[in-house]
Amino acid sequence: MTKRVVLAYSGGLDTSVAVRWMIEEWNVEVICVLVDVGQDLDSSESFDDISRRAISAGAVDFVVVDARDEMADEFCAMAIRANARYEGKYPLVSALSRPVIVRHLVSQARRFGATAVAHGCTGKGNDQVRFEVGTHALAPDLEVLAPARNWGMTRADSVDYATKWEIPIRASKEKIYSIDENLWGRAIECGEMEDPWAEPPSEPYTLTRMTTTEAVEVIISFREGLPVALDGVELSLADLIRTLNHRAGATGFGRIDMVENRRVGIKSREVYECPAALALIAAHADLEDLNLERDVHHEKTRLEPRWAELVYDGMWYSPLKEALDAFITETQRHVSGEVRLRFEPPGVMRVVGRRSEQALYDYGLATYDAADTFRHADSEGYVRIYGLGVKTWAARQGAKGAAPAGS
Ligand code: ARG
């Protein structure tokens, strides 16, 4: 029987060429699976158009999976609770969608009795790592095929290949940017941005084009570490993210321009637009400042970069990531309340207020006014004992004396 392969299909040039190439070179049957993770599919292009392209490339079947709520409720949700930003900056846009796609590839492979899954990634990026490590974590028996790592075609060769096989692609040989997008934002690579000194052109931006000069204020309500309402209106997380992407993005907020370390040892210049992701993480982290007990907060802050690194590295489905999830989830029981954000064009965001019924902020303890409830006298003995070791050290060994003469 011919081997069956389930391909993660985007409708773009590479995955369309991959269908025909695998059939010709590897003599397999290809089933195309398009997982909708909130990528803004070009409105001129329907799922029917994409389906026709897959079939004309030679696929025996085409399946669309709507994973937008799953992307929001499981993947973006956990990233918010973890305040996840790889290398302190990148909120894991592409890294979060790959495990969603992988999960559906595996389940479609089971449904169609396939023995392999395939992706269109090259050998230079992180996404191949995420597809392969993820698939093997969920289905150690499935093979993973990566035709684009084998075919040795340039982009122009691929366009010729598609033309030869009469695959109706829309890309031209002068493709400039490589863009990956989902609910959590957009990742833009290639073109003139490959020179880290060159300022990114404005052309590929879509989410963060400034369309207002007025400041915009929003209130985000959180329940147990998750955003549940925007300006008092309860929304699904997917809708909340979409709405905030628009409102914050219209002020020009949400761009990142960085050089990052890929898993495969390459430094690359990346440009992102992710207004909602950055705003929600900032708001969430701010509410934690108000509500988390100090030791828990400090420990969580130490673990967050590790969580982001694991997810970036394709380890969404791994025992350490699961263990960190359990810790992070436990810390979120009292992270409920409201955060006020102000977006000031062009592109500035500030947290301007926060409040919560579970806040550990105690006005009586904090105030210097008459309402003060703090027992000042207690501090005398507390500080004496706290500093006793240093005082003893200074007296016997470390005393450097008074400030230098003349100062
Ligand atoms: N550098 C980012 C990451 O590794 C973005 C990758 C974008 N992927 C793409 N196929 N264009 O997560």
Residues whose N, C-alpha, C, O or C-beta is under 5 A from the ligand:
A	BS01	LIG	S94 A95 N126 S178 I179 D180 A187 E270
